[in-house]
Amino acid sequence: MYRNRTQRRADRRNHSSRPTTQTTARTSAARSLTVVPILGIALLAGACGSDVTASDLRDLTSTTTAEAPTTTALPPVSLPVATVSTVPASTVAVSSLDSVQGATVQIVAQGTFVDPEFGAYESVGRGSGFVVDPSGIAVTNHHVVGGAGLIQVYVQGEDEPRNAKVLGVSECSDLAVIDIEGDPLPALSWYTGPVQPGLEIYAAGYPLGDPEFTLTRGIVSKADAPGETQWASIDHAIEHDANTQPGNSGGPLVSADGEVVAINYASGSSTNTDQFFSIEASDAAGIIAEMMAGNDVDSLGVNGQIVMSDDGTIAGLWVSGVDSGSPADDTGIEPGDIITRIEGVSVGTDGTMADYCDVMRTHNPGDVLSVEVLRFATEEVLTGQFNGEYLTTAFSFAETVDTGIDAGAEYTDYTTVTDDSGTLTVSVPTAWSSIDGAPVDIDGVSSPSIIASTDVAAYNSAWDVPGVQFVASAALTGFTADELLDLGATTECTFEGREDYDDGAFVGRFDTYSNCGGTGATSIVVAAFPADGSYGVLVVVQVVTDADLVALDEIIRTFNVVA
């Protein structure tokens, strides 16, 4: 439309055909999406050392919910490793490999969670941890204890478990600090030497829920391995070959002298079971210090993992649990929701937590952050704000626009298409396989554009062919939404009105045209801008049946602009 059709429309502009009063868009219209069945959601590669794979989620620890964060984002404090532990010189301090067992504990966490494969269930999960202060302060992984309703700790030589409470968590760094009740305990100290390939290390813990302590030997194979996973986001990890299994998560990786080199948090992929990963002590130091002080770091109250649908049209952070009183809870996020965008940034499209966590780390504690959520159980898209507005049903063209035309056969398959410059991507019905990715000239401004239709040539020349044109460019910021819409005005359709548009991430206006070319087809033109105003977006869809309106909702939900 903003290519051949734009030129045709511009030649026939007739602004006097517009009504003098505009209607107001319904701000809470229900939005229904066709999504793949729950078993079509695939857990992405990368198995956590305690329980992130689908089969393990029923029994082990990553299904626990996130502990109550009180801040939106708190950057790690740069403190020397030695300051993390307040262990005094005492007879309970561990000073040899033989003594590591006494300071390593098994953690049992109980709660009710919602899993992407198995639905809601109550679970008892087990992981490991280690004491860093004789008073009972211990370190573990966030996914081991985050938000659990009941945490109990088994200590060497004791038949009955001790109760424990969470002092602080970091859902992005997958770390947590707990306070264990009872008498003083042996405590580990921190390794302060260089971490380099060949360093002899030992993985301590309680794998597979076994109550018997396990110690496996290996070496550091890579001192700077990638640290991004589907359940955490850290700058880098230590790769080693000391065997760890589900249940080792949160346990210490120690030197030959029994000092903590790193915290175990991941095993390798299903294709390489000899790679294991740990969070280096020097990276964890400042975060642990903050949590020992009772603060949460880079946390919104969510315990979950990145998921992606088999066809790639749905990606986001699957919420297994939400901590009561957290920003996520206050926003209305529920277990089973998928967080698809935060502050306008798509979540999980690369299979990791990186984008979700980077948004938190580039904002201050308590900042208001917009969020888009796919409520899988009801197939609704909701928008709201962490530390701000409660979730409401997102804008839906399928629910807002009454075309009066046939419902049409629902599109069941979608595919992602890209323009010629690689700047724009968007999910469209697979049936719209005719693609034109050439740029378009809008009032003298060249902008990236992509047209998808059952027949692009027919889309450009006729009204009774479904399809979409998506245009986005920084050059469009020179126009207002109304000015962009005016460029597409036409007398070939009946103008039904101009309304406000706000989907939580983009704000603008949209025009609705009916009976285009006398065919009964509808045309919808959207002009909108993100919150930072960095670029403008035009989306035009020719609606032949109501199924095309559902497709428009999917298009609006999935389009992406590469800066």
QUIHUFEN-V967196 format. One line per field, one symbol per residue. ss: DSSP state (H for helix, E for strand, C for the rest). phi: phi as a letter, one per 20 degrees, with the letter a starting at -180 (. if undefined). burial: + if it has 16 or more other ideal C-beta (glycine too) atoms within 10 Angstrom, else -. A space follows every 50 residues. Layout:
ss = ???
phi = ???
burial = ???
This chain:
ss = CCCHHHHHHHHCCCHHHCCCCCCCCCCCCCCECCCCCHHHEEECCCCECC CCCHHHHCCCHHHCCCCCCCCCCCCCCCCCHHHCCCCCCCCCECCCHHHH HHHEEEEEEEEEEEECCCEEEEEEEEEEEEEEECCCEEEECHHHHCCCCE EEEECCCCCCCEEEEEEEEECCCCEEEEEECCCCCCECCECCCCCCCCCE EEEEECHHHCCCCEEEEEEEEEEEECCECCCCECCCEEEECCCCCCCCCC CEEECCCCCEEEEEEEECCCCCCCCEEEEEHHHHHHHHHHHHCCCCCCCC CEEEEEEEECCCCCEEEEEEEECCCCHHHHHCCCCCEEEEEECCEECCCC CCCHHHHHHHHCCCCCCCEEEEEEECCCCEEEEEEECCCCCEECCCHHHH CCCCCCCCCCCCCEEEEECCCCCEEEEEECCCCEEECCCEEECCEEEEEE EEECCHHHHHHCCCCCEEEEEEEHHHHHCCHHHHHHHCCCCCCEEEEEEE EECCCEEEEEEEEEEECCCCEEEEEEEEEECCCCCEEEEEEEECCHHHHH HHHHHHHHCEECC
phi = .ecffffffffdgbffffffddedffecffcdcecfggfeedfffoeffd aefgfeffddefefeffffdcfbcggefcggfefedfffbfeffcbffef gfddceddccadccdfedmeaecddcbcabedbgfofcdbegfecgmffb cccedgndfdfdfbceeaccffelcbccdefofgcfceddfdefdbgnff ccedqcflmffefccddacfebebegdecfcbbcfbceebcfgccgofgn feddefenefeadfbbdfffebeddccbefgffegfffgfffendeclbc nddabfcbfgemecbrefefbcegnegfffeofcgnfdfebclmdfdnfe ncegfgfffffdcegnffcfbdceeffdldddcabfmbeffcfffcffee edemdffmfffdcccedcffemedcaecggfeeeccdffcedlndecgbb dcafbfffgfdcdecfrccccbafffffdefffffffdfbdfcefepdcf cbdndccabbdccdlfmmenfdcccdcbcfgemfbdcccccedecfffff ffgffffdfbdef
burial = ++++++--++--------------+---+-+-++++----+-++-+++++ ++++-++-++++++++++++++++-+----+--++-+----+++--+--+ +++++++++-++++++++----++++++++++++-+++++++++++++-- +++++-----++-+-+++++++++++++++----+++++++---+---++ +++++++-+---++++-+-++-+-+-++++++++-+++++++++++++++ +++++--+++++++++++------++++++++++++++++++--++++++ +++++++++---+++++++++++--++++++++++++++++++++++++- +++++++-++--+-+-+-++++++++---++++++++---+-++++++++ +-+-+--+--+--++-+++---+++++++-++-++++-++-+----++++ +++--+-+++--+-+++++++++-++--+-+--+++++++-++-++-+++ +-++++-+++++++++--+-++++++++++----++++++++++++++++ +++++++++-+--
